[in-house]
Each structure stands twice: as structure tokens, then as C-alpha cells.
Amino acid sequence: MKVIGITGGVGAGKSTVLDYLEQNFNACILKTDDVGRLLMQKGQKGYEETLEFFGDGILDAHGEINRNMLAEIIFANPNKRMVLNSIIHPLVKRYCLDQINEKRIEGKYDYFFLESALLLDDHYETIVDELWYISASEDERRKRLKEDRGYSDEKIDGIFASQKKEDEFKRACKVVIDSSGTVENTRAQLVKYL
């Protein structure tokens, strides 16, 4: 089983790429954002450690972490964001590694795709065989974010400013998939590399 890390900026088309890979190849897909959400649910280690630091004032009426409230806190205070990241990111990485090992033992899949915007920041190159970068022009990404998510220019500018620059991704990744064009063009690139 080949393990491939998929990364790219917001609006680059990672979800479209992953959907195609899951539907057309013998592939397991895991997104670190989904893992992070799972590990912050009641009864999970991330939940307990987050509450230990932030207190139960971040809980909703059902006793779950209110993600919007927590987001407001950590984006208003970079130090608190660093603390949350130091709690959640190692747990997510451990979970991902466990899933990769479990799928290797099962022997059912040809590919395991691990998607994360933070693959480079959190050094996932140590647990994947290759890193792939899903790329799209800034104009195309901006257009997608406005049309698909209703984001304002201000919000998009803030997101773009907080993410790594394209040349950093390209230097670190073995494969670059340009998703700026048609879906068919993107799919042809995926088939070529697989």
C-alpha cells in the first residue's frame, strides 16, 4: 500500500481530487480535519486535554466542545492557539499513523491518501511515502471560495496570508497537480501519476 500525503491551500480543489481518488482507485482516504473533530468529541483524549486547559466554559448544552466559541478564543489569542495545536496535532498524527498501520495490516487497499493543509508544518513526510501538492491559481481559488463558500475578499485575504506560499509547497512535494483547469484535466494528471 502506497501512502500519499495530499496538501494544498484552501480552495485548491483537494476535496474534488480526493472524491475522484476514492471513487476510482482502491484507496482509503483520511482527512486530518475530520480526525481533529473526532478527537475533540466527548470521551476522546483531545476533549479531555482541551477542557483541562480551556475550562468547561467552552462546552455547549450537550457537553460537547463549542467549536465556534473555541475558534473565537484561539484566533483572538495566538498563545492559546499554540496551546490547542500542541494538544491536538500530536494526537491527530498518532491517530493517522495508527490508521495507516491498520490498513497496511488489513492489506485491502492499494493507496492510502492522507489530506491535511498542515502536512509540511507537522512533518508528515515522516509517515507518508510521498507528498502531493494540489495547486490552483490564486484567482481560481478566490473564485471558488466566493462561489462555493460565500467567503468575502477580506476573509480570503486573511486565509491566504496565513498559509504557506506556493513555492514552499512545490519544493517539498514530489508531485504537483494543477487543478486550475477542467475536472477532466485534473483527473488525467492523477491517472498519470498513479
Backbone bond lengths (Angstrom), bond angles and torsions (degrees), N, CA, C in turn:
res aa  C-N    CA-C-N  psi(-1)  N-CA   C-N-CA  omega(-1)  CA-C   N-CA-C  phi
1 M - - - 1.457 - - 1.527 108.54 -
2 K 1.305 115.17 126.75 1.465 120.13 178.33 1.527 108.52 -92.01
3 V 1.328 116.43 132.72 1.465 121.99 -179.10 1.524 108.27 -106.31
4 I 1.341 115.00 120.49 1.461 120.84 -175.73 1.523 109.53 -122.23
5 G 1.303 116.28 125.46 1.455 121.82 175.74 1.515 109.29 -87.33
6 I 1.325 116.54 129.27 1.466 122.45 -179.89 1.521 108.09 -111.18
7 T 1.325 116.50 126.63 1.458 120.26 178.42 1.528 109.56 -139.21
8 G 1.309 115.35 171.14 1.454 121.09 179.16 1.513 109.26 159.38
9 G 1.300 116.21 162.98 1.455 120.97 -178.83 1.519 111.78 -72.05
10 V 1.313 115.51 165.83 1.461 120.81 179.00 1.527 109.43 -62.79
11 G 1.331 115.89 135.44 1.459 120.47 -179.52 1.519 114.57 84.39
12 A 1.329 117.27 4.65 1.470 120.47 -177.29 1.530 112.54 -77.96
13 G 1.317 117.93 -18.11 1.461 120.40 179.48 1.518 114.15 106.00
14 K 1.320 117.19 20.53 1.467 120.34 -178.72 1.529 111.93 -60.66
15 S 1.321 117.59 -42.02 1.469 120.59 -178.34 1.524 111.30 -63.66
16 T 1.325 117.30 -41.27 1.467 121.39 178.17 1.524 110.11 -62.76
17 V 1.322 116.25 -42.83 1.467 121.68 178.75 1.523 109.84 -62.53
18 L 1.320 117.41 -47.32 1.463 120.84 -177.76 1.525 111.83 -64.85
19 D 1.325 117.03 -39.20 1.467 120.45 177.24 1.527 110.13 -59.73
20 Y 1.321 116.30 -45.09 1.459 120.37 -179.98 1.531 110.94 -63.78
21 L 1.320 117.42 -44.52 1.461 121.17 -179.87 1.530 111.24 -61.99
22 E 1.323 116.01 -42.28 1.466 120.21 -178.58 1.531 111.36 -66.54
23 Q 1.335 116.69 -37.30 1.459 120.79 -176.87 1.532 113.53 -81.11
24 N 1.321 117.92 -22.81 1.459 120.26 -171.09 1.525 115.56 -119.05
25 F 1.309 117.66 -3.80 1.464 121.03 179.08 1.528 108.20 -133.52
26 N 1.298 115.92 159.36 1.462 120.91 177.56 1.530 107.42 -79.65
27 A 1.351 114.46 78.38 1.466 120.44 -168.40 1.520 112.31 -130.93
28 C 1.311 114.61 142.95 1.465 122.87 170.76 1.531 106.39 -101.19
29 I 1.326 116.42 135.87 1.467 121.80 -178.79 1.521 108.79 -117.03
30 L 1.327 116.62 134.06 1.458 121.19 175.32 1.530 108.31 -137.21
31 K 1.334 115.31 128.20 1.467 121.11 179.23 1.526 108.47 -108.59
32 T 1.327 116.27 129.26 1.466 118.87 -177.07 1.531 112.15 -65.47
33 D 1.332 118.03 -28.44 1.471 119.35 176.19 1.530 110.75 -61.88
34 D 1.341 116.26 -41.04 1.468 120.45 177.86 1.527 110.77 -64.71
35 V 1.325 115.63 -40.62 1.466 120.17 178.98 1.532 110.06 -63.37
36 G 1.326 116.69 -44.43 1.463 120.92 178.88 1.520 111.83 -58.48
37 R 1.344 116.19 -43.36 1.467 119.88 177.99 1.533 110.74 -62.56
38 L 1.330 115.87 -43.75 1.462 120.62 179.11 1.529 111.43 -59.62
39 L 1.329 116.36 -45.73 1.466 120.83 -174.94 1.528 113.18 -72.92
40 M 1.353 116.58 -9.16 1.468 119.72 177.73 1.529 111.82 -102.36
41 Q 1.328 116.66 7.14 1.464 119.83 176.41 1.524 110.00 -80.33
42 K 1.314 114.59 156.35 1.459 121.63 179.87 1.529 110.15 -51.87
43 G 1.328 115.45 133.99 1.455 121.03 179.41 1.523 113.87 93.03
44 Q 1.312 117.64 -11.45 1.464 121.40 179.55 1.531 109.98 -93.99
45 K 1.323 115.87 156.97 1.463 120.85 -177.15 1.535 112.10 -61.61
46 G 1.324 116.80 -39.43 1.463 120.35 179.32 1.520 111.91 -62.81
47 Y 1.314 116.42 -35.80 1.466 122.59 177.34 1.529 109.20 -61.69
48 E 1.321 115.60 -52.60 1.470 121.11 -177.13 1.528 111.74 -60.22
49 E 1.326 116.54 -46.50 1.469 120.06 -177.11 1.529 111.57 -69.78
50 T 1.334 117.24 -34.60 1.461 120.85 177.88 1.525 110.13 -66.23
51 L 1.323 116.17 -44.21 1.474 120.17 178.20 1.521 111.53 -63.27
52 E 1.320 116.15 -38.04 1.464 120.62 179.54 1.525 110.89 -55.99
53 F 1.338 116.46 -39.57 1.455 119.92 -178.41 1.526 112.61 -86.75
54 F 1.336 117.29 -46.42 1.463 120.97 -171.34 1.537 113.49 -90.57
55 G 1.319 117.80 -16.55 1.459 120.85 179.79 1.522 112.09 83.23
56 D 1.330 115.96 167.51 1.459 119.44 -174.80 1.523 113.99 -80.75
57 G 1.318 117.41 4.44 1.460 121.34 174.42 1.521 113.00 -68.43
58 I 1.338 117.51 -11.32 1.467 120.90 179.30 1.534 112.04 -94.61
59 L 1.335 116.58 5.78 1.462 120.00 -177.91 1.525 111.85 -88.37
60 D 1.337 115.35 147.98 1.464 120.01 174.55 1.534 109.10 -88.79
61 A 1.311 116.92 -174.26 1.465 121.92 -176.68 1.533 112.73 -64.35
62 H 1.327 117.10 -20.18 1.468 121.28 -178.96 1.528 112.29 -96.33
63 G 1.333 116.07 3.59 1.459 119.56 179.94 1.523 113.98 82.24
64 E 1.327 116.63 9.74 1.460 120.49 176.75 1.531 108.37 -94.92
65 I 1.334 116.10 158.21 1.459 120.27 177.82 1.522 108.90 -68.54
66 N 1.330 115.30 128.22 1.462 121.33 176.12 1.530 106.48 -80.51
67 R 1.311 115.60 102.11 1.472 121.29 -173.18 1.525 112.23 -63.54
68 N 1.329 117.18 -35.61 1.469 119.71 178.69 1.526 110.96 -66.27
69 M 1.312 116.12 -42.17 1.469 120.41 178.80 1.531 110.25 -64.31
70 L 1.328 115.89 -44.76 1.459 120.53 179.26 1.528 110.27 -62.50
71 A 1.327 117.25 -40.67 1.470 121.05 178.88 1.523 111.11 -61.05
72 E 1.337 116.72 -42.89 1.468 119.92 178.01 1.524 110.93 -59.53
73 I 1.319 116.46 -42.82 1.473 121.42 -179.04 1.524 110.71 -63.40
74 I 1.332 116.82 -49.08 1.473 118.79 -173.43 1.519 112.89 -75.89
75 F 1.340 117.92 -25.93 1.458 117.99 177.98 1.521 111.50 -82.96
76 A 1.317 116.65 -17.77 1.466 120.40 174.86 1.527 111.22 -84.08
77 N 1.333 116.87 -20.47 1.457 120.93 -176.23 1.532 109.74 -136.37
78 P 1.338 117.78 100.72 1.467 121.14 -177.62 1.533 113.41 -57.50
79 N 1.331 117.56 -30.84 1.459 119.58 179.06 1.528 111.32 -67.19
80 K 1.325 116.03 -38.84 1.468 119.48 177.60 1.529 110.82 -69.62
81 R 1.333 116.54 -33.53 1.467 119.97 175.94 1.524 109.64 -63.59
82 M 1.338 116.36 -41.18 1.467 120.01 178.29 1.521 111.16 -62.72
83 V 1.329 116.46 -39.07 1.466 119.77 178.64 1.526 110.20 -64.41
84 L 1.326 116.48 -47.29 1.470 119.52 179.57 1.528 110.27 -59.97
85 N 1.311 117.00 -44.37 1.465 119.96 178.21 1.523 111.64 -60.70
86 S 1.331 116.72 -38.99 1.468 120.22 -179.77 1.530 111.66 -68.80
87 I 1.322 116.97 -22.63 1.472 121.20 175.68 1.527 109.97 -81.58
88 I 1.319 116.25 -52.00 1.469 121.32 -168.63 1.530 113.52 -82.01
89 H 1.329 118.39 -43.67 1.468 119.62 -172.83 1.534 114.01 -58.83
90 P 1.343 119.98 -44.87 1.474 118.14 177.70 1.536 112.81 -63.71
91 L 1.334 116.80 -35.06 1.463 120.15 178.38 1.529 110.46 -66.46
92 V 1.324 116.31 -40.69 1.467 121.04 179.01 1.524 109.91 -63.78
93 K 1.313 116.47 -45.95 1.470 120.31 -178.72 1.524 111.05 -62.11
94 R 1.320 116.61 -42.09 1.471 121.24 178.23 1.527 110.76 -62.15
95 Y 1.330 116.42 -43.98 1.463 121.63 178.80 1.534 109.98 -61.14
96 C 1.319 116.87 -44.94 1.467 121.27 179.78 1.520 110.97 -61.27
97 L 1.315 116.69 -45.28 1.469 120.87 178.93 1.526 110.48 -61.64
98 D 1.325 117.05 -41.73 1.468 120.93 177.34 1.524 111.04 -61.24
99 Q 1.345 116.74 -41.67 1.467 120.64 179.44 1.527 111.22 -66.13
100 I 1.315 116.96 -41.34 1.469 120.78 177.77 1.524 109.61 -60.23
101 N 1.321 116.65 -48.40 1.464 120.47 -179.41 1.529 111.62 -62.92
102 E 1.324 116.42 -40.52 1.467 121.04 178.72 1.531 110.77 -61.92
103 K 1.326 116.71 -44.25 1.469 120.33 -179.55 1.529 111.13 -69.57
104 R 1.320 117.72 -33.23 1.475 120.27 175.51 1.523 110.01 -62.55
105 I 1.324 115.76 -44.96 1.465 120.55 -179.34 1.532 110.31 -64.06
106 E 1.346 117.43 -41.60 1.464 121.33 178.86 1.528 111.50 -61.07
107 G 1.333 116.29 -37.58 1.454 121.30 177.96 1.524 115.08 69.78
108 K 1.318 118.23 22.49 1.468 121.88 -177.00 1.525 113.87 -89.78
109 Y 1.312 118.14 -24.72 1.457 121.29 -171.11 1.524 112.45 -110.23
110 D 1.343 114.44 148.90 1.467 120.42 173.34 1.530 110.81 -86.48
111 Y 1.362 115.06 -30.68 1.461 120.66 -176.45 1.526 110.47 -135.23
112 F 1.322 114.15 148.02 1.461 121.74 171.37 1.521 105.42 -127.67
113 F 1.337 116.13 114.98 1.465 120.59 179.44 1.519 109.38 -103.57
114 L 1.315 115.67 123.23 1.459 122.87 179.75 1.519 107.81 -111.79
115 E 1.341 116.23 114.89 1.466 120.52 -176.24 1.523 111.05 -104.44
116 S 1.324 114.64 133.24 1.458 120.35 175.52 1.528 109.81 -163.60
117 A 1.313 115.27 140.08 1.463 119.56 173.32 1.525 110.48 -70.93
118 L 1.331 116.82 -19.04 1.465 121.63 -174.56 1.527 113.62 -106.41
119 L 1.325 117.84 22.15 1.467 119.31 -178.98 1.521 112.13 -57.21
120 L 1.316 116.77 -39.59 1.471 119.78 -179.00 1.524 110.85 -75.13
121 D 1.336 116.52 -43.65 1.468 120.74 -177.63 1.531 111.96 -61.25
122 D 1.333 115.22 -39.62 1.465 119.78 -175.70 1.531 112.90 -98.63
123 H 1.321 116.78 13.43 1.475 123.98 173.10 1.525 113.73 55.67
124 Y 1.320 115.34 48.76 1.465 120.08 177.20 1.524 112.17 -72.00
125 E 1.326 117.11 -9.80 1.460 118.55 176.85 1.529 111.15 -59.71
126 T 1.325 117.17 -17.83 1.460 120.91 178.48 1.528 112.63 -76.97
127 I 1.347 117.73 -15.20 1.467 118.65 -178.28 1.532 113.35 -121.38
128 V 1.334 117.67 -2.04 1.469 120.19 176.60 1.535 108.93 -114.67
129 D 1.333 115.00 160.99 1.469 119.47 178.90 1.521 111.85 -81.34
130 E 1.338 115.75 -35.16 1.463 121.69 -179.58 1.520 109.76 -146.05
131 L 1.330 114.85 153.73 1.462 121.05 171.86 1.517 108.60 -110.26
132 W 1.347 115.79 132.93 1.460 122.05 176.55 1.510 108.47 -117.66
133 Y 1.315 115.12 139.75 1.465 121.45 178.54 1.517 109.42 -111.26
134 I 1.323 116.60 123.98 1.455 122.18 174.79 1.528 106.20 -93.07
135 S 1.318 115.27 118.50 1.456 121.70 -171.43 1.527 110.42 -117.49
136 A 1.307 115.38 145.41 1.466 122.22 171.13 1.517 106.97 -150.18
137 S 1.303 116.63 151.08 1.462 119.80 179.98 1.528 109.52 -61.16
138 E 1.318 115.66 154.53 1.469 119.76 179.33 1.520 111.02 -59.83
139 D 1.333 116.55 -38.97 1.473 119.80 179.05 1.525 111.25 -62.41
140 E 1.329 116.41 -42.87 1.467 120.76 179.82 1.534 110.67 -65.93
141 R 1.311 116.64 -43.71 1.466 120.23 178.95 1.529 110.50 -62.12
142 R 1.328 116.28 -43.29 1.468 121.68 179.88 1.539 109.33 -60.62
143 K 1.328 116.10 -45.38 1.468 121.39 179.88 1.533 110.36 -60.69
144 R 1.331 117.50 -45.85 1.470 121.58 179.85 1.520 111.56 -61.92
145 L 1.334 116.68 -43.56 1.466 120.27 -178.00 1.527 111.91 -65.72
146 K 1.313 116.21 -35.43 1.471 119.90 177.78 1.527 110.45 -70.39
147 E 1.346 116.07 -47.68 1.463 120.73 -175.58 1.530 112.48 -73.20
148 D 1.326 117.18 -45.98 1.465 120.89 -172.98 1.531 113.86 -84.03
149 R 1.331 116.19 -33.14 1.465 118.90 -174.95 1.519 114.13 -117.07
150 G 1.323 116.25 -7.92 1.463 119.92 178.83 1.518 113.82 71.80
151 Y 1.332 117.26 24.16 1.461 121.04 -178.57 1.526 110.61 -72.50
152 S 1.337 115.03 146.49 1.468 121.14 175.06 1.536 109.20 -84.09
153 D 1.344 115.69 164.19 1.466 119.55 176.21 1.523 111.03 -59.29
154 E 1.336 116.79 -38.98 1.477 120.94 179.05 1.522 111.67 -59.25
155 K 1.332 115.03 -47.96 1.466 119.43 -179.31 1.522 110.48 -63.52
156 I 1.316 116.62 -42.89 1.466 120.89 179.66 1.528 110.61 -62.90
157 D 1.343 116.88 -43.90 1.472 120.68 178.33 1.528 110.66 -58.08
158 G 1.341 116.76 -43.05 1.461 121.37 179.63 1.521 112.06 -63.31
159 I 1.329 116.09 -42.90 1.470 120.62 179.15 1.526 110.01 -64.45
160 F 1.333 116.47 -48.72 1.467 120.19 -178.40 1.535 111.08 -60.21
161 A 1.329 116.75 -38.98 1.468 120.69 -178.98 1.527 111.64 -65.93
162 S 1.338 116.32 -28.48 1.466 119.67 -176.05 1.531 112.81 -87.43
163 Q 1.336 117.94 -9.73 1.460 120.60 -176.71 1.521 111.59 -99.34
164 K 1.339 114.19 158.08 1.459 120.25 177.16 1.530 109.95 -60.71
165 K 1.306 115.22 155.59 1.466 120.98 177.90 1.531 109.33 -80.72
166 E 1.320 114.90 154.32 1.460 121.21 -174.77 1.525 112.81 -56.64
167 D 1.333 118.34 -40.28 1.464 119.13 -177.89 1.528 112.27 -64.42
168 E 1.344 117.87 -29.38 1.466 120.36 175.98 1.526 110.63 -65.21
169 F 1.327 115.77 -43.94 1.462 120.03 177.80 1.530 110.40 -62.90
170 K 1.311 116.25 -47.33 1.464 120.54 -176.15 1.522 112.18 -62.46
171 R 1.322 116.98 -37.00 1.471 120.30 178.13 1.523 111.30 -65.39
172 A 1.330 116.94 -36.79 1.465 121.34 -173.38 1.525 113.90 -85.90
173 C 1.332 117.09 -21.17 1.464 120.52 -171.90 1.525 111.85 -102.38
174 K 1.318 114.81 139.99 1.464 121.17 -179.83 1.522 111.55 -71.90
175 V 1.331 116.64 -37.49 1.462 121.83 -176.10 1.524 108.83 -122.36
176 V 1.333 116.20 137.32 1.460 121.89 174.02 1.526 107.52 -119.57
177 I 1.324 115.67 121.24 1.458 122.26 177.20 1.526 107.19 -104.82
178 D 1.344 117.00 119.88 1.458 121.02 178.85 1.523 108.27 -90.71
179 S 1.333 116.01 112.25 1.463 120.84 -177.97 1.526 112.00 -102.97
180 S 1.329 117.16 19.34 1.467 120.70 -178.87 1.524 112.38 -70.99
181 G 1.325 116.38 -28.89 1.460 120.50 -175.04 1.518 112.64 -87.46
182 T 1.319 115.01 -144.38 1.460 120.68 -177.75 1.531 110.33 -75.80
183 V 1.312 114.99 160.95 1.468 121.11 176.47 1.530 108.98 -61.48
184 E 1.328 116.82 -38.97 1.464 121.20 -179.84 1.527 111.00 -62.06
185 N 1.331 116.50 -39.72 1.458 120.89 179.03 1.533 110.40 -64.63
186 T 1.326 115.92 -43.00 1.477 120.47 178.38 1.522 110.01 -62.63
187 R 1.319 116.96 -44.45 1.472 121.02 -179.79 1.528 111.16 -62.35
188 A 1.327 116.89 -39.83 1.467 120.69 179.51 1.532 110.19 -61.40
189 Q 1.317 117.51 -39.06 1.470 120.68 178.02 1.533 110.60 -64.93
190 L 1.328 116.64 -41.92 1.466 120.17 179.28 1.516 111.47 -62.24
191 V 1.321 116.53 -45.59 1.467 121.26 179.20 1.535 109.77 -60.91
192 K 1.315 116.33 -41.91 1.473 120.73 -179.90 1.533 110.97 -58.90
193 Y 1.345 116.43 -46.20 1.471 118.95 -175.51 1.517 113.01 -77.40
194 L 1.322 117.21 -23.64 1.464 118.89 178.73 1.530 110.98 -90.83
